Amino acid sequence: MLPEYELMNLVPEELYDVPCSMEVLVEYARAIEAAVMPKWLPISEAPMDGTVFFAHESGALYMCFWLVLAEMWYCPSTISVPNPTHWMPLPPMPEDV
């Protein structure tokens, strides 16, 4: 959850002039945050087609994917066999400027 001062970046500027309380604006921003911020999902819902994603295991964060031939999760940054509990999609790549 973002702190209030960062939440205000989610509120369109044209709403700053609408007569309402700061609490209403914060509530609006929290609703936007809930809708657009990525969420951790159970590993049972992770793609098993080779798609790379963030994985969480015991407080550690890895980039993982399902290794189809071995039928296991593979995280190149760890030497142990991972047993992630949650996953999250990677953000989109930056657009060329």
N, C-alpha and C positions, 0 to 999 in steps of 0.2 A: 504494500500500500504506500502510495506516495505521500510525503508530507504536504500540508496545506499550501505552502508557498509554491511548491512544484505543481500542485493540482491546478492552480489558477492558469497555468499555461495551456490547459485543456479547454478552457472556457473561451469561446469566440469573443473578440473585442467588442462587437456590437451589443453583447449582453451586459457589458460593464455599465451602460447608461440606463438599463432597465431598472425601475425602482423596485428593489428587492433586497433582502438582507444578505449579509455575507454567508450566513448558514445555508441559505437557499442556493447560492452559487457553489458552495462547497459540496452540497448534496448533488447538484447537477454534475459537477466535475467528477465526483465519486462514481456516478452512474456511467459516465463516459469511460472512466478508468476501468470499470468492471467489464465493459463491453469490448474494449480494444486491447487491454493488456493480456499478453499470453498467460495461460494457466498451465500448471503441472497436471498431467493426465496419468492415469494408471498405466503401467507398462503393458498391461494386457491389451491396451488400445493402440499401441505403437505400430507403425507400419513395418511390415515384414517383407518388403520388396527391395531392400537395399538403400532406402532413403536414409540419409544422415540426419540425426537429431541430437538435441541435448538430452542426456540421461542423468538421473540422480540416484546415488547409492550411498547410504550411510553418511550423509553430509558432503559427499564428493560430487563434483560435476564433471561429466565426460561428454565427448562427442561420440556417439555410437551409431551402429546400424546392425541389422540382422544379417548374419553371414549365412546365406541360404544353404550352401553345400554342407556346412558344419552344423546347421540348425541350432545356432546360438547367437547371443548378442556379442558384438565385437567392438571394443573401444581401443583404438590404437595407442592411446596414451597410458594404458595400464598393462602391466604384465600378467596380472591375475585374471582369471575368468570373471567377468563382471556379472553381477546379479542386480541390475537396476530395478528400482521400485516404481519410478515415475519417469515420464518423458515430456518434452516440449519441442515443438517445431522450431527450426532455425529461422531467424528473421530473413526477409528477402535480401538478396545481394544489392549493394548500392547501385544506383543508376549512373551511367557514364555522364560526366558533366560536359 
